[in-house]
Each structure stands twice: as structure tokens, then as C-alpha cells.
Amino acid sequence: MAKVVLLCAIAIVLLSCGVTWAEQAAGAEAETSGSGLFSGTLGDSLWTVITFVALLLVLGKMAWKPLLEALNARQSHIEEQLKSAEDMRRRAEQMLDDYKQQGLNTLRQAVEQAQRHQQDVAEKTRQEVLAIRHRAQEEIESSRAAAMQELWKQAGDIALRVGSEVLGRTLTGQDNQHLVDEAVTRIRQSGGSQ
């Protein structure tokens, strides 16, 4: 930056000196107040150039450096903010992905728990149905056995009545028992035990 300023100052000095020498060589002594870059003599031109260079040096030290430092600081601040914003965006995307994954995991767990619950309920229902069926079969067997006992008793009574009528005499208790036992045995052998 300092080189550019120095080159500009040298170019201005050379131009102003060239214009001034050209005017003096042509012999123009008329004063033209607004006709050129520098109006006046060579001394005025030199003092103008010196003043300009001094102004550039003072501005370079006092204004340009602080201004450039402020601009560089602002640029680095903006770059830091951009990096921070990019990092925050990445973190936000990562958090969003994490929350999506947690939501999917929660949903998956809820579905699995519901399926386990459904299986548990189905198993309990099956066990209850089996228990009810078992109790019903036991009751049926019990009722069947009671019915069979009642049937044997009735069959014995019928056999006694038939025996009394067939024989035409009254049987004693021992005869009755003997006839009942024989009838029961024959009925069982003929398939009545089923």
C-alpha cells in the first residue's frame, strides 16, 4: 500500500514539474489561475507536491493504518461469525438427526412393547381357555361317572324286578345280590361300560 502511494506521489511530481517546465520554456508568463493542475511557478508546484506527500504520509500513519486495522478486524470478526454460524448449523442438524433417531427408537420400542403385550394377552387367554376346557372335561367325566352309577343302580333294580316276576317267588337279599352281580357282569361284557 505504501508503495502505491509513493508511486502516485512521484507521478504527480513528475507531471507537475513537466507542466511547469513546459510553461516556462514556451515563455508564457500569463497567469492562468484555473487552467492547469498547478497554477503558478515551479516553487509553488514543488511545495504543493511536498504538501501532498506530507499529507499522504500523515494520512498513511494516522488514518490508513487505523482504518485498515479496523477493516481487517471487522473482516476477521465477520469470518468468525460465519464459522460460528456454520458450526451452529451443523450442531442443529446433528441434534435434529439425534432427535429423529430417538423418536424412531421410541416408536420402535412402543411397537415392540405393544406386540409383547398382545402376545401376553393372547397367551393368558389361551391358558384360560385350556383351564376352562379342562374343568369342563372333568365335570363331564364326573357327571358321566355319576350317570353310570345311577344307570347301574337302575339296571340292578330292573333286574331284581324282572327276576322276581320271572321266577315268581320272592328272593332273599342274598339271592338278589347274586342276581344283580350277574346282570351287571353281563351288561359290562356286552359293552355297557363305555
FENDABEL-V622036 format. One record per helix or strand. SS is the DSSP state (hx for helix, st for strand). FROM is the first residue (numbers start at 1). LEN is the number of residues. If there is no record, write none. Layout:
# FENDABEL-V622036
SS:FROM:LEN
SS:FROM:LEN
This chain:
# FENDABEL-V622036
hx:2:25
hx:42:126
hx:173:20
